[in-house]
Amino acid sequence: MSTHQIFLIQINGRDHQGLTKDVSHILGEYDADVLDIGQSVIHNTLALGILVAIPTNKNVQGVMEALEAYVSDAPVEVSWKSISDEKYQSWVSEQGKNRYIVTLLSRKMSARNLQAVSEIITENELNIETITRLSGRVSLSDENKSLTPECIELSIRGKPASRIELRNSFLNIASQLDIDIAFQMDNAFRRNRRLVVFDMDSTLIEAEVIDELAKHAGVGEQVAAITESAMRGELEFKESFTKRLALLEGLEESCLQDIANNLKLSEGVEKLISTLKVLGYKTAIISGGFEYFGNYIKKKLGMDYVFANQLETIDGKLSGKVRGEIIDAERKAELLKELAEKENINLQQVIAVGDGANDLKMLSTAGLGIAFRAKPIVKETAKQSISTFGLDGILYLMGIAEKDIQELLNGRGEAEEE
């Protein structure tokens, strides 16, 4: 014979101070055990659910009457549902199911966006357990509303028949609706990343530096055509890199500083790096570009490491070659591993960000690989992608809410108030 009775208590209404204290006091008077609890507040409206086990020797009717008497003087309503032992045990057994996080990013969070994503989740027999808004509140009268990123995070549970097919479904919908959808395992590593590595050209900066050098050398169109072909994955990187670099032979070294001074940072990069620094993350540039410009960006943003190709100069002019080994796709992945080992960081705690085909091995080596405004072949292959947001959208993929970002950047998250 059961020694307890299980009930799901739901309280809804206007949020106000002291509600949880008062409700738990009533339940405590009847020796209730709290088996599960969840609460959310939307627009000052509260939804509180408590799953409790009450000993059979207690007057359950008395608990119900006490709660109803309490809410009669409060701006809330209470409902009460009995849960059988069998249903409770079935619920307990589900805790071993896989947990995933779906992050939906959009310039405008329409109901159609949410409907499309939730439909795919349902079709794959997954269940949404919680939904959280990560982006900040936006006024409808804000003239810049269309430029303000919006993000919601869905915690889901279950086992999809095919994670590849599920991911492809999200990719198709994201392309149709012009939104970003990230799908990742919810585990301890996701909540404890420690190192973020970036490609530089067309990732941290809105340019391919070799193209800028080519313009100064008067061979812009020739180099740009080779660059585009390489980024699409049509040419092997070392071959394309060697061809482009050779065209720069004789360019004055003095033009490098002028190019560096005019490099434009990608949208959201300063906000992202500043937040990562406050949180204690290590950041690195691992680039098939050039060390001169990598060091310039490293200093400008306050990053920790740079690994890039070293331009060779002779008598103040570029020789059309680099010193040492060319950093290609394989070398990028190796450098990521070496850096993680040096910092004693598990690869699952590493985030890698890039846009080109030569970034794919680096992205697949990291625990979280993100294609940023990438070419189709990269976007389709990488684990995650961001196309409609700036680089600061990565913070949402890490589960960091806008309110926390602002507190960190404004110095309010450094210590508790006295």
N, C-alpha and C positions, 0 to 999 in steps of 0.2 A: 504494500500500500504506500502511495506517495506521501511524503512528509511535507509537501509544499504545493502551492498553487501558483501558476505562472500567468502574469498579466502584462499586456502592453498598454501603457498609459500614454495618451497623446494630449498635449496641451497647446492650444493655438490662440493667438490674440495679440494685443498690443504689448510690446516688450516693456518691462519695467523692473526696477531694482528689487531684489529680495525674493523673486519668484522661486528660483531654484532652492534657496534656503528654506522657504516656507514649505514647498512641496516635499523636499527631502526630510524635513522635520516631521511631517505627518507620516510619511512612510516609515521613518525610524521608530515612531511610536508603536508600530505593528511589526517590528523586527524584520522588515523587508530587506532582501539582498538585491543589489543592483546588478543585473546580468549584462545590460548594455544600455548605453545612453547616447543621444545625439541631439544637437541643437543648432538651429540656424536662425538668423535674423535678416529679413529682406524688407527694406523700407520701413524700419521700426516695427515690423510685424514678426512675431516669434512663432517658431514651430519647434516644440520640445517633445521628444519621445523617450520614454524610460521603460525598459523591460525589467520586471521585478519578479522575484520569487518570494511569496508570503507563506509562512508556516501554516499548515492546515489547522493548527489549534488557535489561530487568530481569527477574529471576526472580520472576514473580507468585506461584508456589507458595511461594517463600521469604517473601513478605509475609504470606500466609495463615498459614503455620506460625508466624511470629513473633507475629502477633496472637493466635493460638490459645494459644500458650505463655504470653503475657501474661495472658490472661483466666483461664487455669487456676489462677492464684494470686490472682485478683481476684473479687469478688462480682458479676461480670457475665458475660453471654454475648455472642458475636459471630456475626453471619451475613454472608454475602458473596454479592452478586448481580452478574453480568456485564450490562452495558448496551451495546447495539449503538450504533454511530455514528448510525444513522438515528433511533433512539429518542431519543438525546441531542439531535440537531439539532431534532427535533420539539418537544422540551421547551423548547429555547432559543427557538424561534419563538413560543411561547405568552406570552413576557414582554410582548408588546405588547397583550395583552387587558386589558380594563377591570378595575380593582380596586375592590372595595366593602368597606365595613365594616357588619356587622350587629351591633347592640348589643342584647342581651336583658337586660331588667331585670325582676326579680320579687321579691316578698316571700318566696317560697319557690321555689328553683330545682329543680323536679321534672324527672325524665327525660321526662315527657310534654311539658313545655314545649320542651325541646331537640329532641325527636322531631318536634314540629309545625313548628318553625322549619326544621330540616334537611330535612324532607320538601318544604317549599315551595322551598327552595334547589335540591334535586335535581330537582324537577319543572320548574324553569326552566333546567335544564342548566348550572347553575353548580357550581363546585367549591370546597369548603372547604379552605383551605390551612393556616390556623393557628387555634387556639382558645386564648384567654387569659382567665383569671379576673381581673377588675378589682377586685371587692369583696374585703374582708378575710376571714380565716378565722373561722368561727363555731362555737362549742362546741355540741354537741347538748344539753347540759345547761343552756344559757343560757335563763333564764326569759323573756328579751326577744327570743328568736330570731325570733319572728314579726314583730317590728318592725324587724329588721335587713335592710337592702336587700342583694340579691344581684345580681351582674351578671357576664355573660361577654361577651366580644367575639369575633366570628368574622370572620376575613379571608377573603373569597371572591374568585374570579376567574372571568371569563367575560363573555358578552353575553346578557342576558335578552331574550327576544322582545319584551317590553313592560315597561318599568320601572313604568309606571302600574299595570298588572295585578299585577305583583309586589308593589308597595307596597300595593295594595288587599287582596291575599291576606294580607299581614302584619297589616294593620289588622283584618281579620275575625278572624284567629286571636288577636290581642292582646285583642280585645273578649271573645271566647269564654272565654279562659283567665285574664282579668284580669291581664295582664302588659303591659309596654311593649316595643315592638320598633322600633328606629331603623335606617333603611337609608340610607346615604350614600356618596358617592364617596370613595375613599381617594386623596387627592392632597396636594400640599404645603400648600395652603391649610388643609385640615382640621387639620394639625399646627401651624399658625402663626396661629391666631386672635389678635386684639389688642384688640377692642372688643366689649363685651356691653351691649346696651340692653334695658331692661325696661319693660313696661307696669307701672303701680303697683297699681291696684285689682284685687283678686282674683288678683294675680300675686305682687307683693312682699308684699302684705298680704292678710289673709283677710277683706276687707270691700270694699264699694263705698261710698266716703266720702260720695257724694251721698245714699245711702240713710241713712247715719248722721246727716247734717245734717237730712234730712227728718224723722227721728224726733224730733229736738229741736224742729223747727218744727211738729210735729203733723200732718204730711202724709205719714207714712211709707208707708202702703199705696198711695197714689196714685203716689208717685214710684217705689216698688219695682216696681210693675206696668209702668211705662214703661221702667225700667231692664232688666227681664227681657226685654221685647219687643225692645229695642235690641240686647242681647247675643246674642239668637237671630238677628239680622240681619233682623228683620221691620220695623224702622223705620230710616230714614236717621239717622245719628248726630246731625248738627247739629239736626235737627228735634226729636229726642227730648231732646237736651241742653237746648235752649232751653225746652222745655215743663217739664222737671224743675226747671231753675234758677229759672224764674219763680215756682214754688210756694214757693221759699225766701225770697221778699222779706219783709223785716222781721225776719229771724232775727238775734238778738244776736251780734255779732262775738266776744264773749267766750267763746262756747261752742266756738270752734275749738280752743283749746288743750286743753280737756277731752277732746274727741274724739281729738285727736292722741295724747294721753297713753295712751289706751285702745286704740289700734290694735294688733292682733295680727299679728306677722310670719308669713309663710307658712313651712311646714316646710322646713328645710334652707337657708333664705336666708342666715343668718349664716355658716354653714360655706362656702357657695358664694362669697359676696362676700369673705370673709377669704382664701380660697385664691386667688381671682383677683387680689386686691391684692398678695399675696406674689409672684405670678408676673408682676406688672407690667402687667396688663390695665387698660384704661380702662373704667369702668362708668358708665352713664347711665340716668336715668329719662326716658322719653318717654311722657307720659300725657295722656289726655283728661280726667283728673281735675283737681285743683287744686294750684297751686304751693305754697301754704302747707303742705300736708301732704307734698308732694314734698320740700320743703326739710327738713322734720322727719325723714323717712326717710333722706334723703341724709346728714344729719349723724349720725344714729344708726348707720348702716352704714359711713360713711366713703366714700361714692361720689363721683364726679367731677362729674357734670352733672345738672341737672334742667330739663326743658322741660314745662310744664303750663299750664293756664288760670289766669288771675289773677282771683280774686273781687273784684268791685267792692263797696266799702262806702261808705255815706253816713251820717254822724252815728252811727257805731258799729253800724250795722245793714247786713245784706246787701241789695243793691239788686235782686237777682234777675237780675243781668247779670254779664258778665265784661268786663274791659278787653282790648282788642285782638282779634286773630283767634282764633276758636275752633279748638282743636287737634283735628281730626278724622282720619279714616283717611289721607287724602291728605297732610295736614300732617305726620302722624307719619312717613310714608315720606320726605318731603322733609327733615325734621329729621335723620333717620338719615343720609341722603346728605350733608347739610351738615356733620354732626359727623365723619363718616368723612373728608371732604375736609379739614376743619380739622386733624384729627390725622394726615393723610397716610396713611390706612389704606385698602387695597383693600376694596371691598364684600364680596368673598369671604372676608375676614378678620373679618367682623362676624357676631355672633350676636344674634338678636332673639328676645325671649320675651314672649308675651302670651296672653290667654285669650278675648278677645272678637272679634266680627266686625269691629270697627273697628281691630283689630290686623293683619288679614290682609295688607294692602298692605305694612306694615312688615316682616312676617315673610317675605314673598316677595322683598323687596328685599335682605335680608341673605343672606350666603352660607349660613348655617344658621338657619332659622326654626323655632322650637319653640313648639308650643301647649301651655300648661301647665294641666292640669285644666280643659280648655276645653269649651265648648259643642260639640255634635256637628258643626255646620257648620264650625266652626273646626278641629276635630280632623281632619276629613276633607279639608280643603283645605290645611292647613299641611304643610310638608315632613316635620316630625317632631312627635311629641307625647309628653308625659309625663303619666300619669294616676295611676299607682300609687305613684310615688316623690315625694319632696320636690324642691325646686328644686336641691338638691345633686346630683341625678341627672344634671344637665347636665354635671358634671365627667366622668362616665363616657362621655357622648356625645363628649366631647372627647378621650377615650382616656387619661384620667388615672386611675391605679390608686389604690386606697384607701391602700396603704402609702405612696405618694408624697404623698398629701394630708396624711396624719398627720405625715409628716416635715416638710412645709412649715409646717404649723400649729404644730408643736412647735419650730420653729426649727432643725431638724437638717439642713435642706436648703440652708442658706445658704452653707456653705463646706466644703471638704474637710478631713478630719481631718489633722493633721500626722503 
